[in-house]
Structure formats: structure tokens, C-alpha cells
Amino acid sequence: MAVVSPWHSIKSGVHHNNTSCNTGNNIERENYRAGTGGKPLCDECKKVASGVRR
Ligand SMILES: [Zn+2]
């Protein structure tokens, strides 16, 4: 896993910063935006960052 620059989906209320996040990886290109968008970090990114999941 790797923490990278944040990105988010305009359809989602959270942002992502981990390449191991399935939700973050599944964002469609048309909805993808760089940066946090002022949104909180997604729960899945928090989990993978803390080593709960691989
Ligand atoms: Zn995420």
C-alpha cells in the first residue's frame, strides 16, 4: 500500500489517499478530481493506512 496525493469523486462525500483503497480505485474518470475537495478521509483509506487490511 502507499499513501499518495489525495483524490476524490465528485459523487462521493469523502476523499482517498491510499492506493490500496478499492473504493478510491473504482472512481470513474469522469468523477475523478485531484485533492481532498474539502471532504473527510474515507474509512477504507483509514483502515488500510492503519494496517487492519492489506
Ligand atoms: Zn478510500
PDB file of the backbone (N, CA, C, O) and the ligand in Angstrom, with CONECT records:
HET     ZN  A 101       1
ATOM      1  N   MET A   1       0.847  -1.192   0.000  1.00  0.00           N
ATOM      2  CA  MET A   1       0.000   0.000   0.000  1.00  0.00           C
ATOM      3  C   MET A   1       0.879   1.238   0.000  1.00  0.00           C
ATOM      4  O   MET A   1       2.051   1.195   0.375  1.00  0.00           O
ATOM      5  N   ALA A   2       0.295   2.319  -0.422  1.00  0.00           N
ATOM      6  CA  ALA A   2       1.064   3.560  -0.477  1.00  0.00           C
ATOM      7  C   ALA A   2       0.140   4.743  -0.296  1.00  0.00           C
ATOM      8  O   ALA A   2      -0.932   4.826  -0.895  1.00  0.00           O
ATOM      9  N   VAL A   3       0.583   5.645   0.541  1.00  0.00           N
ATOM     10  CA  VAL A   3      -0.155   6.895   0.689  1.00  0.00           C
ATOM     11  C   VAL A   3       0.331   7.854  -0.387  1.00  0.00           C
ATOM     12  O   VAL A   3       1.532   8.078  -0.540  1.00  0.00           O
ATOM     13  N   VAL A   4      -0.602   8.408  -1.118  1.00  0.00           N
ATOM     14  CA  VAL A   4      -0.264   9.284  -2.234  1.00  0.00           C
ATOM     15  C   VAL A   4      -1.034  10.591  -2.100  1.00  0.00           C
ATOM     16  O   VAL A   4      -1.753  10.794  -1.121  1.00  0.00           O
ATOM     17  N   SER A   5      -0.889  11.461  -3.063  1.00  0.00           N
ATOM     18  CA  SER A   5      -1.640  12.713  -3.044  1.00  0.00           C
ATOM     19  C   SER A   5      -3.135  12.415  -3.055  1.00  0.00           C
ATOM     20  O   SER A   5      -3.570  11.497  -3.751  1.00  0.00           O
ATOM     21  N   PRO A   6      -3.916  13.159  -2.311  1.00  0.00           N
ATOM     22  CA  PRO A   6      -5.347  12.856  -2.200  1.00  0.00           C
ATOM     23  C   PRO A   6      -6.109  13.058  -3.502  1.00  0.00           C
ATOM     24  O   PRO A   6      -5.740  13.867  -4.353  1.00  0.00           O
ATOM     25  N   TRP A   7      -7.182  12.291  -3.620  1.00  0.00           N
ATOM     26  CA  TRP A   7      -8.119  12.463  -4.745  1.00  0.00           C
ATOM     27  C   TRP A   7      -9.505  12.153  -4.220  1.00  0.00           C
ATOM     28  O   TRP A   7      -9.653  11.608  -3.126  1.00  0.00           O
ATOM     29  N   HIS A   8     -10.520  12.497  -4.993  1.00  0.00           N
ATOM     30  CA  HIS A   8     -11.886  12.224  -4.565  1.00  0.00           C
ATOM     31  C   HIS A   8     -12.797  12.105  -5.779  1.00  0.00           C
ATOM     32  O   HIS A   8     -12.434  12.457  -6.901  1.00  0.00           O
ATOM     33  N   SER A   9     -13.995  11.594  -5.508  1.00  0.00           N
ATOM     34  CA  SER A   9     -15.021  11.542  -6.540  1.00  0.00           C
ATOM     35  C   SER A   9     -16.018  12.652  -6.270  1.00  0.00           C
ATOM     36  O   SER A   9     -16.390  12.898  -5.122  1.00  0.00           O
ATOM     37  N   ILE A  10     -16.445  13.313  -7.318  1.00  0.00           N
ATOM     38  CA  ILE A  10     -17.440  14.370  -7.132  1.00  0.00           C
ATOM     39  C   ILE A  10     -18.774  13.780  -6.698  1.00  0.00           C
ATOM     40  O   ILE A  10     -19.664  14.515  -6.271  1.00  0.00           O
ATOM     41  N   LYS A  11     -18.924  12.462  -6.802  1.00  0.00           N
ATOM     42  CA  LYS A  11     -20.164  11.805  -6.393  1.00  0.00           C
ATOM     43  C   LYS A  11     -20.090  11.283  -4.965  1.00  0.00           C
ATOM     44  O   LYS A  11     -21.079  10.769  -4.441  1.00  0.00           O
ATOM     45  N   SER A  12     -18.933  11.409  -4.335  1.00  0.00           N
ATOM     46  CA  SER A  12     -18.734  10.857  -3.001  1.00  0.00           C
ATOM     47  C   SER A  12     -18.496  11.965  -1.993  1.00  0.00           C
ATOM     48  O   SER A  12     -18.059  13.060  -2.347  1.00  0.00           O
ATOM     49  N   GLY A  13     -18.789  11.670  -0.724  1.00  0.00           N
ATOM     50  CA  GLY A  13     -18.601  12.667   0.331  1.00  0.00           C
ATOM     51  C   GLY A  13     -17.267  12.553   1.032  1.00  0.00           C
ATOM     52  O   GLY A  13     -17.032  13.222   2.038  1.00  0.00           O
ATOM     53  N   VAL A  14     -16.387  11.706   0.507  1.00  0.00           N
ATOM     54  CA  VAL A  14     -15.090  11.505   1.155  1.00  0.00           C
ATOM     55  C   VAL A  14     -13.965  11.596   0.133  1.00  0.00           C
ATOM     56  O   VAL A  14     -14.199  11.531  -1.074  1.00  0.00           O
ATOM     57  N   HIS A  15     -12.738  11.747   0.632  1.00  0.00           N
ATOM     58  CA  HIS A  15     -11.580  11.702  -0.268  1.00  0.00           C
ATOM     59  C   HIS A  15     -10.714  10.492   0.078  1.00  0.00           C
ATOM     60  O   HIS A  15     -10.880   9.875   1.130  1.00  0.00           O
ATOM     61  N   HIS A  16      -9.791  10.162  -0.820  1.00  0.00           N
ATOM     62  CA  HIS A  16      -8.928   8.998  -0.656  1.00  0.00           C
ATOM     63  C   HIS A  16      -7.475   9.429  -0.774  1.00  0.00           C
ATOM     64  O   HIS A  16      -7.151  10.420  -1.429  1.00  0.00           O
ATOM     65  N   ASN A  17      -6.592   8.645  -0.112  1.00  0.00           N
ATOM     66  CA  ASN A  17      -5.159   8.952  -0.239  1.00  0.00           C
ATOM     67  C   ASN A  17      -4.326   7.687  -0.196  1.00  0.00           C
ATOM     68  O   ASN A  17      -3.133   7.731   0.106  1.00  0.00           O
ATOM     69  N   ASN A  18      -4.961   6.543  -0.501  1.00  0.00           N
ATOM     70  CA  ASN A  18      -4.215   5.288  -0.417  1.00  0.00           C
ATOM     71  C   ASN A  18      -4.500   4.425  -1.646  1.00  0.00           C
ATOM     72  O   ASN A  18      -5.654   4.227  -2.025  1.00  0.00           O
ATOM     73  N   THR A  19      -3.438   3.920  -2.258  1.00  0.00           N
ATOM     74  CA  THR A  19      -3.600   3.154  -3.497  1.00  0.00           C
ATOM     75  C   THR A  19      -4.239   1.784  -3.254  1.00  0.00           C
ATOM     76  O   THR A  19      -4.636   1.110  -4.204  1.00  0.00           O
ATOM     77  N   SER A  20      -4.340   1.367  -1.974  1.00  0.00           N
ATOM     78  CA  SER A  20      -4.960   0.083  -1.664  1.00  0.00           C
ATOM     79  C   SER A  20      -6.458   0.191  -1.450  1.00  0.00           C
ATOM     80  O   SER A  20      -7.112  -0.816  -1.180  1.00  0.00           O
ATOM     81  N   CYS A  21      -7.013   1.379  -1.563  1.00  0.00           N
ATOM     82  CA  CYS A  21      -8.440   1.584  -1.314  1.00  0.00           C
ATOM     83  C   CYS A  21      -9.252   1.203  -2.552  1.00  0.00           C
ATOM     84  O   CYS A  21      -9.136   1.836  -3.601  1.00  0.00           O
ATOM     85  N   ASN A  22     -10.073   0.165  -2.417  1.00  0.00           N
ATOM     86  CA  ASN A  22     -10.874  -0.281  -3.554  1.00  0.00           C
ATOM     87  C   ASN A  22     -11.843   0.791  -4.016  1.00  0.00           C
ATOM     88  O   ASN A  22     -12.013   1.025  -5.213  1.00  0.00           O
ATOM     89  N   THR A  23     -12.471   1.432  -3.054  1.00  0.00           N
ATOM     90  CA  THR A  23     -13.440   2.470  -3.402  1.00  0.00           C
ATOM     91  C   THR A  23     -12.754   3.591  -4.181  1.00  0.00           C
ATOM     92  O   THR A  23     -13.269   4.079  -5.187  1.00  0.00           O
ATOM     93  N   GLY A  24     -11.592   3.980  -3.697  1.00  0.00           N
ATOM     94  CA  GLY A  24     -10.855   5.055  -4.382  1.00  0.00           C
ATOM     95  C   GLY A  24     -10.415   4.643  -5.763  1.00  0.00           C
ATOM     96  O   GLY A  24     -10.419   5.447  -6.695  1.00  0.00           O
ATOM     97  N   ASN A  25     -10.026   3.362  -5.896  1.00  0.00           N
ATOM     98  CA  ASN A  25      -9.554   2.876  -7.193  1.00  0.00           C
ATOM     99  C   ASN A  25     -10.683   2.724  -8.204  1.00  0.00           C
ATOM    100  O   ASN A  25     -10.449   2.726  -9.412  1.00  0.00           O
ATOM    101  N   ASN A  26     -11.905   2.593  -7.703  1.00  0.00           N
ATOM    102  CA  ASN A  26     -13.039   2.351  -8.594  1.00  0.00           C
ATOM    103  C   ASN A  26     -13.731   3.620  -9.065  1.00  0.00           C
ATOM    104  O   ASN A  26     -14.735   3.556  -9.774  1.00  0.00           O
ATOM    105  N   ILE A  27     -13.202   4.763  -8.677  1.00  0.00           N
ATOM    106  CA  ILE A  27     -13.800   6.019  -9.128  1.00  0.00           C
ATOM    107  C   ILE A  27     -13.671   6.133 -10.648  1.00  0.00           C
ATOM    108  O   ILE A  27     -12.597   5.934 -11.215  1.00  0.00           O
ATOM    109  N   GLU A  28     -14.777   6.454 -11.280  1.00  0.00           N
ATOM    110  CA  GLU A  28     -14.744   6.606 -12.738  1.00  0.00           C
ATOM    111  C   GLU A  28     -14.041   7.902 -13.111  1.00  0.00           C
ATOM    112  O   GLU A  28     -14.083   8.892 -12.381  1.00  0.00           O
ATOM    113  N   ARG A  29     -13.405   7.865 -14.252  1.00  0.00           N
ATOM    114  CA  ARG A  29     -12.583   9.014 -14.670  1.00  0.00           C
ATOM    115  C   ARG A  29     -13.383  10.314 -14.690  1.00  0.00           C
ATOM    116  O   ARG A  29     -12.876  11.376 -14.329  1.00  0.00           O
ATOM    117  N   GLU A  30     -14.623  10.213 -15.112  1.00  0.00           N
ATOM    118  CA  GLU A  30     -15.420  11.433 -15.251  1.00  0.00           C
ATOM    119  C   GLU A  30     -15.739  12.051 -13.890  1.00  0.00           C
ATOM    120  O   GLU A  30     -16.044  13.240 -13.796  1.00  0.00           O
ATOM    121  N   ASN A  31     -15.665  11.225 -12.827  1.00  0.00           N
ATOM    122  CA  ASN A  31     -15.956  11.726 -11.490  1.00  0.00           C
ATOM    123  C   ASN A  31     -14.703  12.018 -10.682  1.00  0.00           C
ATOM    124  O   ASN A  31     -14.789  12.544  -9.572  1.00  0.00           O
ATOM    125  N   TYR A  32     -13.549  11.685 -11.224  1.00  0.00           N
ATOM    126  CA  TYR A  32     -12.287  11.830 -10.521  1.00  0.00           C
ATOM    127  C   TYR A  32     -11.839  13.284 -10.459  1.00  0.00           C
ATOM    128  O   TYR A  32     -11.874  14.010 -11.452  1.00  0.00           O
ATOM    129  N   ARG A  33     -11.413  13.692  -9.253  1.00  0.00           N
ATOM    130  CA  ARG A  33     -10.817  15.010  -9.092  1.00  0.00           C
ATOM    131  C   ARG A  33      -9.621  14.888  -8.161  1.00  0.00           C
ATOM    132  O   ARG A  33      -9.645  14.107  -7.210  1.00  0.00           O
ATOM    133  N   ALA A  34      -8.580  15.657  -8.432  1.00  0.00           N
ATOM    134  CA  ALA A  34      -7.434  15.678  -7.527  1.00  0.00           C
ATOM    135  C   ALA A  34      -7.754  16.532  -6.312  1.00  0.00           C
ATOM    136  O   ALA A  34      -8.571  17.450  -6.371  1.00  0.00           O
ATOM    137  N   GLY A  35      -7.086  16.205  -5.201  1.00  0.00           N
ATOM    138  CA  GLY A  35      -7.275  16.969  -3.974  1.00  0.00           C
ATOM    139  C   GLY A  35      -8.348  16.359  -3.085  1.00  0.00           C
ATOM    140  O   GLY A  35      -9.004  15.386  -3.455  1.00  0.00           O
ATOM    141  N   THR A  36      -8.513  16.948  -1.907  1.00  0.00           N
ATOM    142  CA  THR A  36      -9.466  16.392  -0.945  1.00  0.00           C
ATOM    143  C   THR A  36     -10.884  16.865  -1.214  1.00  0.00           C
ATOM    144  O   THR A  36     -11.841  16.236  -0.762  1.00  0.00           O
ATOM    145  N   GLY A  37     -11.030  17.950  -1.935  1.00  0.00           N
ATOM    146  CA  GLY A  37     -12.362  18.502  -2.168  1.00  0.00           C
ATOM    147  C   GLY A  37     -13.003  19.019  -0.902  1.00  0.00           C
ATOM    148  O   GLY A  37     -14.205  19.283  -0.868  1.00  0.00           O
ATOM    149  N   GLY A  38     -12.189  19.166   0.162  1.00  0.00           N
ATOM    150  CA  GLY A  38     -12.735  19.622   1.434  1.00  0.00           C
ATOM    151  C   GLY A  38     -13.531  18.539   2.148  1.00  0.00           C
ATOM    152  O   GLY A  38     -14.277  18.816   3.087  1.00  0.00           O
ATOM    153  N   LYS A  39     -13.362  17.290   1.685  1.00  0.00           N
ATOM    154  CA  LYS A  39     -14.103  16.159   2.259  1.00  0.00           C
ATOM    155  C   LYS A  39     -13.212  15.401   3.241  1.00  0.00           C
ATOM    156  O   LYS A  39     -11.988  15.471   3.134  1.00  0.00           O
ATOM    157  N   PRO A  40     -13.806  14.675   4.199  1.00  0.00           N
ATOM    158  CA  PRO A  40     -13.019  13.864   5.135  1.00  0.00           C
ATOM    159  C   PRO A  40     -12.430  12.633   4.459  1.00  0.00           C
ATOM    160  O   PRO A  40     -12.895  12.212   3.400  1.00  0.00           O
ATOM    161  N   LEU A  41     -11.406  12.062   5.079  1.00  0.00           N
ATOM    162  CA  LEU A  41     -10.781  10.847   4.554  1.00  0.00           C
ATOM    163  C   LEU A  41     -11.725   9.670   4.667  1.00  0.00           C
ATOM    164  O   LEU A  41     -12.423   9.522   5.670  1.00  0.00           O
ATOM    165  N   CYS A  42     -11.750   8.819   3.629  1.00  0.00           N
ATOM    166  CA  CYS A  42     -12.684   7.694   3.623  1.00  0.00           C
ATOM    167  C   CYS A  42     -12.277   6.620   4.637  1.00  0.00           C
ATOM    168  O   CYS A  42     -11.097   6.481   4.957  1.00  0.00           O
ATOM    169  N   ASP A  43     -13.250   5.870   5.137  1.00  0.00           N
ATOM    170  CA  ASP A  43     -12.999   4.878   6.178  1.00  0.00           C
ATOM    171  C   ASP A  43     -12.061   3.779   5.696  1.00  0.00           C
ATOM    172  O   ASP A  43     -11.220   3.298   6.455  1.00  0.00           O
ATOM    173  N   GLU A  44     -12.204   3.384   4.437  1.00  0.00           N
ATOM    174  CA  GLU A  44     -11.360   2.314   3.915  1.00  0.00           C
ATOM    175  C   GLU A  44      -9.898   2.753   3.869  1.00  0.00           C
ATOM    176  O   GLU A  44      -9.002   1.970   4.185  1.00  0.00           O
ATOM    177  N   CYS A  45      -9.660   3.995   3.479  1.00  0.00           N
ATOM    178  CA  CYS A  45      -8.289   4.512   3.476  1.00  0.00           C
ATOM    179  C   CYS A  45      -7.728   4.538   4.887  1.00  0.00           C
ATOM    180  O   CYS A  45      -6.550   4.243   5.090  1.00  0.00           O
ATOM    181  N   LYS A  46      -8.553   4.886   5.863  1.00  0.00           N
ATOM    182  CA  LYS A  46      -8.099   4.886   7.251  1.00  0.00           C
ATOM    183  C   LYS A  46      -7.697   3.486   7.675  1.00  0.00           C
ATOM    184  O   LYS A  46      -6.671   3.305   8.332  1.00  0.00           O
ATOM    185  N   LYS A  47      -8.497   2.489   7.303  1.00  0.00           N
ATOM    186  CA  LYS A  47      -8.220   1.112   7.708  1.00  0.00           C
ATOM    187  C   LYS A  47      -6.939   0.601   7.082  1.00  0.00           C
ATOM    188  O   LYS A  47      -6.096   0.045   7.786  1.00  0.00           O
ATOM    189  N   VAL A  48      -6.770   0.770   5.790  1.00  0.00           N
ATOM    190  CA  VAL A  48      -5.581   0.246   5.149  1.00  0.00           C
ATOM    191  C   VAL A  48      -4.339   0.979   5.658  1.00  0.00           C
ATOM    192  O   VAL A  48      -3.261   0.391   5.748  1.00  0.00           O
ATOM    193  N   ALA A  49      -4.489   2.251   5.986  1.00  0.00           N
ATOM    194  CA  ALA A  49      -3.348   3.026   6.485  1.00  0.00           C
ATOM    195  C   ALA A  49      -2.945   2.546   7.866  1.00  0.00           C
ATOM    196  O   ALA A  49      -1.772   2.629   8.230  1.00  0.00           O
ATOM    197  N   SER A  50      -3.901   2.045   8.644  1.00  0.00           N
ATOM    198  CA  SER A  50      -3.590   1.602   9.998  1.00  0.00           C
ATOM    199  C   SER A  50      -3.207   0.121  10.025  1.00  0.00           C
ATOM    200  O   SER A  50      -2.915  -0.424  11.090  1.00  0.00           O
ATOM    201  N   GLY A  51      -3.206  -0.535   8.857  1.00  0.00           N
ATOM    202  CA  GLY A  51      -2.739  -1.905   8.778  1.00  0.00           C
ATOM    203  C   GLY A  51      -3.786  -2.954   9.125  1.00  0.00           C
ATOM    204  O   GLY A  51      -3.445  -4.121   9.319  1.00  0.00           O
ATOM    205  N   VAL A  52      -5.061  -2.556   9.208  1.00  0.00           N
ATOM    206  CA  VAL A  52      -6.121  -3.509   9.518  1.00  0.00           C
ATOM    207  C   VAL A  52      -6.342  -4.439   8.330  1.00  0.00           C
ATOM    208  O   VAL A  52      -6.613  -5.628   8.496  1.00  0.00           O
ATOM    209  N   ARG A  53      -6.222  -3.877   7.129  1.00  0.00           N
ATOM    210  CA  ARG A  53      -6.397  -4.693   5.922  1.00  0.00           C
ATOM    211  C   ARG A  53      -5.149  -4.588   5.067  1.00  0.00           C
ATOM    212  O   ARG A  53      -4.356  -3.658   5.219  1.00  0.00           O
ATOM    213  N   ARG A  54      -4.979  -5.550   4.165  1.00  0.00           N
ATOM    214  CA  ARG A  54      -3.872  -5.480   3.227  1.00  0.00           C
ATOM    215  C   ARG A  54      -4.383  -5.212   1.845  1.00  0.00           C
ATOM    216  O   ARG A  54      -3.596  -5.116   0.903  1.00  0.00           O
TER     217      ARG A  54
HETATM  218 ZN    ZN A 101     -10.537   5.455   0.263  1.00  0.00          ZN2+
END
